């Protein structure tokens, strides 16, 4: 993985080094493992384990409905990863399908800890973080928050796994913010008419 040194404004070099420091401390079967990293010509190169089945968003974007037992497996393994992170004093802060990877053995691996915050899960933080569709209300409201923001994001992912659509979505940021802060997610009906049988 190649990461800019931050001159173009897209990446923060210190943020990526923080991710490396966090990954070095972690060891869990449901977290992406760091193999090595190095800095060259102002770029940070992070070498992690390879997940040959890609990320969760790739499956959702093809309108393929995962079977119920597979959905449960994903939920359980992501929950185990979050429990380990929180017990280690780390809040992911950007949990979303694009940051959940599938190994060749179909094991779920949570990755991309570039937005993670280190500290006790009982501490409260006020840094702006996350991806809009999966961001917890307290972050939108600029309130202090703790590890529960990851649980909110997981809930949004579970909704998406079951319906193949986002719990909160809009082309307008202000409308999206209103939907999230008011908790207005469409009701789930089964089986969703737009889903096909899974090939995975």
Secondary structure, DSSP 8 states (H G I E B T S, - for coil): -EE--STTSS--HHHHHHHHHHHHH---TTB--EEEEEEETTEEEEEE---TT-BHHHHHTTTB---HHHHHHHHHHHHHHHHHHHHTTEE-S---GGGEEE-TT--EEE---TT-EES-TTS-B----S-GGG--HHHHTT--B-THHHHHHHHHHHHHHHHSS-SS--SSHHHHHHHHHHT------SS-TT-B----
